[in-house]
Amino acid sequence: KKPDFPMPPYDFVLFTEYEDLGKEEVKLGVLLADTESGVRVDGVILGSVAETAQLEKGDMLLALDGIALQENFDLIYEVKQKKPGDRSTLLIRRGENTLQVEVEFAPLPEGAHHGAMGKE
């Protein structure tokens, strides 16, 4: 049977409710160079975890907690897994030296993103 016209209007509202899990993100606080040879620090954000850990411009970040960092995304992904208070070990190359640097993740302080220092 053919429906009667005009058909009554219907409203269908489709939405997805997202649950706020309250996860506070942390940042390492480095500017990354766009390089094919690995993850290189191009600057350190003032007041950041990276500054506290004494990372410097030009440092090559080799591994975080034993996980190799081959490209910038590797570092970004691994840091996203961390929460405030987590401690990690960064393996870095500075010049000819390979060093282990201990870092404790904390939220980036308010206003810390406004300046970066490039320790030469």
N, C-alpha and C positions, 0 to 999 in steps of 0.2 A: 504494500500500500504506500502511496506517495504521501510524505509528511505534509501537514497543513502549513500554509504560508500566510503571513510571515511567521517564521519560527521564533520562539521566545529567545531573547538574548541571554547568554550565559557568560559569566566571568570565571576564568580559571587563573588563579594566581599560583605561580610556581616559584618556590624559593627554597634556598638551602640555608639552614641555620648552622653557623659555625660555632663551635665550642671554644671559648677562650681558655686555653690550658694554663695561662699565666706564666709561660716560659719567658724568662727574661734573657734577651739575647746579649751575648758578649762580643766584643771586637778585640782583635789583636792590636789594631791601631797602626797599620803600615799602609803606605801607598805602594802599590806594586808596579814594577816596570813591565812593559809589554815586551817580553823577550821569548825567544824560542829555546834558549839554553837553560831554562829552569825558572824558579821563582826568585826574583831579585827585588830587594827592598829599594824603593826609589825615594822614600821619605818616611819619617817617623812622626806620628801625630803627638803633639804636646799633651802631656797628662795621661797618655795611654799605657796599656799593659806593655806594649813594645818599648816605650821609653823607660819604664821601670825595669824591664829586662835588659836594657842597654843595647838594644838592636841599633844598627847604624845603616845609613844609606850605603848601598853597595853590597850589603850582606846577601849571600845566596842562602835561601831556606831549603834545606835538603830533606828534612823529615820532621814530622810532628808525632811524638809518642811511637816512634819506630815505623810510621807509615810514610812511605816515600812521597815527596812532593815534586811532581814533574811539571806541573803547570799551575797557573794562578787558581784555577777552579779547585784543584786538589786542596789547597790551603783554605779557601773559602768554605768548602764542604766540611772539612775537619773542624774548623772553628765553630761552624753552625751547630755541631754536636755538643759543644761545651756549654756549661752554665756557670754562673758566678760561683767562685770558690774552687772550681776545678783547677788542678795543677797539671802541667804538662812539661815535657822536655822537647825543646827544639834543637835539632841538629843543624848547625849553620856552617858555612864556609866564609871566612873573612880573610881576604887576601890568600895567603898560602896556608892558613891555619883552619882546622876543623874544630869547632867548639860545640859543647853542649850547654844550652841556656835554659834555665828553669823559668817558667812563666806561671803566674797565677792569674786566672781570668777574672775580670771584673767588668761591670758595665762601663762603657765609655762615659766619663764625667760630662755633665752638661757644659756645653761650650768648648769641649776639647777638640772638636772637629774643625774649629775655625783656623787653626794654625798648624803648620807642619814644619818640622825642622829637618834639614838635610845635612846630617853630620857628614862632613867630607873626610 
